[in-house]
Each structure stands twice: as structure tokens, then as C-alpha cells.
Amino acid sequence: MKCDAEMIELERLRAIQALELLDTPPEADFDELVYLAAQICDAPISLMSIVDADRQWFKASVGLAARETSRRVSFCAHAIRQPDLFVVEDATRDQRFAGNPLVTGKPGIRFYAGMPLVLPDGHAIGTLCVIDTVTRTLSGTQKSALAVLARQLISRIMVRVQQRSLEAALVERDKVSADLRASEERFQIFMDNGPFVSYMKDADGRMLYYNRRLAQLFRVSSDQWLGKPDDEIWPEEIARGFRQHDVSVLQGGLPIERTEETPGPNGQKLFWKSYKFPCRDRNGNQLLAGISLDITHELERERALQDALRDKSRLAEELEARKHIMQKFMEHSPNTMFVKDDRGRYVFYNSEFAKCVGIDPTEWLGRSDDEVFPKDVAERYIAEDRRVMEADQALEFADEVMDAEGTLHQFRTIKFTYEDVDGRKLLAGVTIDMTAQVNREAALAKANRQLELLATTDSLTGLFNSRVFASRAQMEFANARRSRRPLSIMVIDIDNFKRRNDTYGHAAGDAALQTVGKILSGCVRLGDTAARLGGEEFALLLPDTKASGTVELAHRIRAWLAQQSQGHAPLTVSVGVSSLTEEIESWEQLLRRADDAMYEAKRSGKNRVVHHENLGRRQDAASQ
């Protein structure tokens, strides 16, 4: 049993190493989920831990500066051995942890809840945990939320792994067979069984060839579209777009990549990643060829092979012409292509494949991956091929490769099986460089993050704007009412702000606003919210803060601001404070009370702090 446990642990550690997460910089994908766990569980500390052989390392953390601790004192080392959430409500009463230095010393752990992070293969690599310095429990909703967030962390880990997967392209070039019919049929079978649609047009846009995949998808015969231009096949707008793309390829003489749209056979929209390139037939006539991958959903299974052409004499004449066209198609394809037999030996690869790996057109024919690639690369390719052969369907593989200039390329390889004219089962593959698309998606994600920041932040002070304040106030108000915890709001208004602008200019006004923003940013705790509501008015949202603590903080802020150098005019503020009581029914009412108190501070001479509770007493005294 001990040997079994040691073997399981060794496999778990290998799984962690394979993820390449340890000692990597923080990443927003993980930080935001750990932050969300802390917010949901109202915990001062939240961690995404990876339990290594002798340490626990934190990929993401909230409320803890250390990046790792010894596994000997790790709570998470216990949690990963549990099938579900591991909770310690009072560590001082738990014999396993009462003497733990993390309990007896800093950070003074009392409460711990850790959800194991379990990979799809069953290995628990660490936890998503929340920690508190006071004894407590979690609600059922909080426990469920931790489970959901833990699954999200695993999902993001697996996406990260997939984005780093490997390999530049294996592509194929057909072995020219002495038997013309066999060569034509081999290529035709390859094209008809590939998980893509392919086609060829003349310089005027008339269809010369399309593969069976295209015919089946759009429910036309093998010759129904031959000789027809795009405007006789597609709706007017789509046909015009196709023709514009085709002309740009023919005039530019270079391959292009485009995302295109067509109507499906049932009226639905289909989206394609199309690769179009120019070529010439044996008579020198300019042609356009293309390969399109369905990026809407997986293509339907290939239908049965086309019926043999009945007119054998016409077939004999066409075989030579088609052979030449297909050879040009393969030679000018920007993608690498290859075919292997059922023993993994190369029986065909195209010129782009040979160029990519630096070999001559026949050097690898009859050889297998373990004869031409390094051991680790060969083993990976052989494993992929085995999966495809066993699944008997098309599978996709992703890869990352660094070129000689240090540029990282992302590749997508599609492998599938088919039978040749002799009934032999073969494996074929097509590899496409996805680097440009991946880079565009990354740039779009970055732009979205920047837009989100602009939408939530006041650009002058760096504080949250009123929209974020309202959203958080609504949430904190609901939490405070439900858990019967204190909640206070402080409204701060700069005294004589208009006079400051009129006397010293708007630059002085902006400097005053920025000074207040800086002071407020420096005095808020984790969980507090500082915001600029508009003009010269600011607000602080203070969960778990009673009236006395809020008033004390308001006086400190007022004093700090008074010490700031603002030219000839002192920087003073009037502050209104309101704290949650039973009769307050909404966060808006709580904010209005703080605002009323602030205006009372203005009326009373400015440069002072007024709590709404005291405002009520003054009004009672005035009425008497």
C-alpha cells in the first residue's frame, strides 16, 4: 500500500511539472477567480495553491504576501487528499493544526476552507482556499461557489496547457505513381475524405473543380456547379464578396486568408476559414484554388465514394488533365500535407512539408517518425496517430514552435484516416499556421480589458466611478442586512471648490481632486470602495465598519488633507457619515443620509465631520 501511495504521489508531482505552472508570474485569469473567492466568502485571505514535493506554492493570492510555504505546515496538503471541500472551522481546536506555526504565529490562521483542484486525469494538484484569522463557517452558497470557482480554475489551467501545445506542420506531397489511375484516385480519395472543402476556378470565376465534401454539404451533384460563376451559385452579396477575394489573389499573385460566410442547406449561416492561392494549369492558364475549413461546427461524416465514371474513355482523357491540376494544387498549397501507411511510414508528403523539415522530396518515403525525429517528438506524433487510427475520425492537434528568428508560431494540425484504392487504411494530415489568428485574439482580449478599466475608473483621480460605487453599495448593503453586520458610507466634498477654480484656475482644482483621490486610495482596506461620485464629491463604502470607526477615519482624512500643500488655499473638506440602522431600507437611503450630513457640515461652517445620527439630534433640539 505504501508503494502504491508513493507511486500515486510521484504521478501527481509529474502532472504538476507537466503543467509548467510552478514559479510562473501572476496571471489575471487566475488572480480574478481567487479575488472573487475572497469576495464571495468575505475572507481576508484567498489562495490558489500548488502542492509540490516539499512546498506549497501560490499561483494567485489575495491578502498574503508570501509566494510559498513549507508543505510540512500546509493545510492544503491535507485538503488535496479529500474528495470534496476540506474545512477547518477552528484550527486551535484541531489536533492536526493546533501547533502549526501558521496558527500560533503569523498570519494566525483560525479558519480554513480548501476545495481540491483536480485535473481531468484525477490528480489533485492543489487547492482554491479561503483563510480567516477568526473562527467561522461557510454558507451553503459560499461552499457551492468555491466548488464552481475551483472548476473554473481547472478549466483555465487546461486552456493554458492547450495554448502551449506543440508542433509545426507535417504536410504532404503525393508520391507520383507510375499508375496514372491509382495516383488520380489516391488524390481524389484524399480530397474527398478530408475535413475541408476544396475547389478550383478559372480566371473568370467559373468553377472547374470542387471536392465531394462541398457537393455533399450543399446538396449538389458532382458536376452541377461546374462551369458556373459565383453569382449563379450564391446570393448576390456573398457572390460579390467571393469574387473580390478571388480577384485580389489573382492580381496579387499571393495566397490570402479570409473568413467567409455562406448560407447552409437548411438556411443556417456557415462560417469558413478560407485559404486561397493562385496557380496555373499545364497550358499556363491562370487558376484560383482554395481550401476552406468549417469553423462553425464539425463537418458531417464523409458520404460514400462517388460512383465510378461510366464513360471510361472520357475518364482516361480527364485523368491526365486532373492529375496535372491536382499536382499544381498540392505544389502551390501554403499548407503542409502528408500521408502515412498503417505502420506509420511516410508514403507521401508535399514540397511544403519537405521545405519545412529541410529534406528532399523522397528522403523520408518509407521511413517512420522514430527514424527521423528526436525521441520525444516521435513518441508524441506516434501517440497522436494511434489516437486517430483508433478513433477512425478526424482529430485536431495544436502545437507551438519557435522559429530560427525567435518568433513563436501556433499551428493547428488535422489528422484523419481513409482507405486507398487497394483498401489499405492510411492516415493523412494537414497543418495550418494559426499564429496570426491567435495574435489577433490576444490583442482583442487586451483591448477589452482596457475598455473595462475605462468604463469603471475615474480618469482624473484613479478612483472607481459612481457606477461601480452603486453596484458595490447594492451588494454590500444586501450582505450587511442579511448577515446583520455594520455598514457605513462617508460622503466627502471639497470646500470652496468653485472659488478655488475661479481664483487659481482649473489646474489647481484638478490637483485638489487628485490629492483627495490619493489620500482616499491610501486609507481604504481590502473590501472598501473609494469612488468619485462627480464634481468635487467623493464617497467611501466601508463594510464591517461602525459609526465610531467611520467618524474617526473621517477626522483622520480631514486632517491629512489639511496638511497637503495646495498653494495659497488650504485644502479642507466637509464630511457626512451615515451608518446602517434597522429603519434604512436601501443603500440609496443610506447614501442620501450621508449626503444630508455632509450638507449640514457645509452649513455649520465647513471643514468638519457630521454623522447623520447627530444631525437627527440637532433637528430634535431645534424643534424644542
C-alpha positions, 0 to 999 in steps of 0.5 A, a space after each residue: 500500500 505504501 508503494 502504491 501511495 508513493 507511486 500515486 504521489 510521484 504521478 501527481 508531482 509529474 502532472 504538476 511539472 507537466 503543467 509548467 505552472 510552478 514559479 510562473 508570474 501572476 496571471 489575471 485569469 487566475 488572480 480574478 477567480 481567487 479575488 472573487 473567492 475572497 469576495 464571495 466568502 468575505 475572507 481576508 485571505 484567498 489562495 490558489 495553491 500548488 502542492 509540490 514535493 516539499 512546498 506549497 506554492 501560490 499561483 494567485 493570492 489575495 491578502 498574503 504576501 508570501 509566494 510559498 510555504 513549507 508543505 510540512 505546515 500546509 493545510 492544503 496538503 491535507 485538503 488535496 487528499 479529500 474528495 470534496 471541500 476540506 474545512 477547518 472551522 477552528 484550527 486551535 481546536 484541531 489536533 492536526 493544526 493546533 501547533 502549526 506555526 501558521 496558527 500560533 504565529 503569523 498570519 494566525 490562521 483560525 479558519 480554513 476552507 480548501 476545495 481540491 483542484 483536480 485535473 481531468 486525469 484525477 490528480 489533485 494538484 492543489 487547492 482554491 482556499 479561503 483563510 480567516 484569522 477568526 473562527 467561522 463557517 461557510 454558507 451553503 452558497 459560499 461552499 457551492 461557489 468555491 466548488 464552481 470557482 475551483 472548476 473554473 480554475 481547472 478549466 483555465 489551467 487546461 486552456 493554458 496547457 492547450 495554448 502551449 501545445 506543440 508542433 509545426 506542420 507535417 504536410 504532404 506531397 503525393 508520391 507520383 505513381 507510375 499508375 496514372 489511375 491509382 495516383 488520380 484516385 489516391 488524390 481524389 480519395 484524399 480530397 474527398 475524405 478530408 475535413 475541408 472543402 476544396 475547389 478550383 476556378 478559372 480566371 473568370 470565376 467559373 468553377 472547374 473543380 470542387 471536392 465531394 465534401 462541398 457537393 455533399 454539404 450543399 446538396 449538389 451533384 458532382 458536376 452541377 456547379 461546374 462551369 458556373 460563376 459565383 453569382 449563379 451559385 450564391 446570393 448576390 452579396 456573398 457572390 460579390 464578396 467571393 469574387 473580390 477575394 478571388 480577384 485580389 489573389 489573382 492580381 496579387 499573385 499571393 495566397 490570402 486568408 479570409 473568413 467567409 460566410 455562406 448560407 447552409 442547406 437548411 438556411 443556417 449561416 456557415 462560417 469558413 476559414 478560407 485559404 486561397 492561392 493562385 496557380 496555373 494549369 499545364 497550358 499556363 492558364 491562370 487558376 484560383 484554388 482554395 481550401 476552406 475549413 468549417 469553423 462553425 461546427 464539425 463537418 458531417 461524416 464523409 458520404 460514400 465514394 462517388 460512383 465510378 465514371 461510366 464513360 471510361 474513355 472520357 475518364 482516361 482523357 480527364 485523368 491526365 488533365 486532373 492529375 496535372 491540376 491536382 499536382 499544381 494544387 498540392 505544389 502551390 498549397 501554403 499548407 503542409 500535407 502528408 500521408 502515412 501507411 498503417 505502420 506509420 511510414 511516410 508514403 507521401 508528403 508535399 514540397 511544403 512539408 519537405 521545405 519545412 523539415 529541410 529534406 528532399 522530396 523522397 528522403 523520408 518515403 518509407 521511413 517512420 517518425 522514430 527514424 527521423 525525429 528526436 525521441 520525444 517528438 516521435 513518441 508524441 506524433 506516434 501517440 497522436 496517430 494511434 489516437 486517430 487510427 483508433 478513433 477512425 475520425 478526424 482529430 485536431 492537434 495544436 502545437 507551438 514552435 519557435 522559429 530560427 528568428 525567435 518568433 513563436 508560431 501556433 499551428 493547428 494540425 488535422 489528422 484523419 484516416 481513409 482507405 486507398 484504392 487497394 483498401 489499405 487504411 492510411 492516415 493523412 494530415 494537414 497543418 495550418 499556421 494559426 499564429 496570426 489568428 491567435 495574435 489577433 485574439 490576444 490583442 482583442 482580449 487586451 483591448 477589452 480589458 482596457 475598455 473595462 478599466 475605462 468604463 469603471 475608473 475615474 480618469 482624473 483621480 484613479 478612483 472607481 466611478 459612481 457606477 461601480 460605487 452603486 453596484 458595490 453599495 447594492 451588494 454590500 448593503 444586501 450582505 450587511 442586512 442579511 448577515 446583520 453586520 455594520 455598514 457605513 458610507 462617508 460622503 466627502 466634498 471639497 470646500 470652496 471648490 468653485 472659488 478655488 477654480 475661479 481664483 487659481 484656475 482649473 489646474 489647481 482644482 484638478 490637483 485638489 481632486 487628485 490629492 483627495 483621490 490619493 489620500 482616499 486610495 491610501 486609507 481604504 482596506 481590502 473590501 472598501 470602495 473609494 469612488 468619485 461620485 462627480 464634481 468635487 464629491 467623493 464617497 467611501 463604502 466601508 463594510 464591517 465598519 461602525 459609526 465610531 470607526 467611520 467618524 474617526 477615519 473621517 477626522 483622520 482624512 480631514 486632517 491629512 488633507 489639511 496638511 497637503 500643500 495646495 498653494 495659497 488655499 488650504 485644502 479642507 473638506 466637509 464630511 457626512 457619515 451615515 451608518 446602517 440602522 434597522 429603519 434604512 431600507 436601501 443603500 440609496 437611503 443610506 447614501 442620501 443620509 450621508 449626503 444630508 450630513 455632509 450638507 449640514 457640515 457645509 452649513 455649520 461652517 465647513 471643514 468638519 465631520 457630521 454623522 447623520 445620527 447627530 444631525 437627527 439630534 440637532 433637528 430634535 433640539 431645534 424643534 424644542 
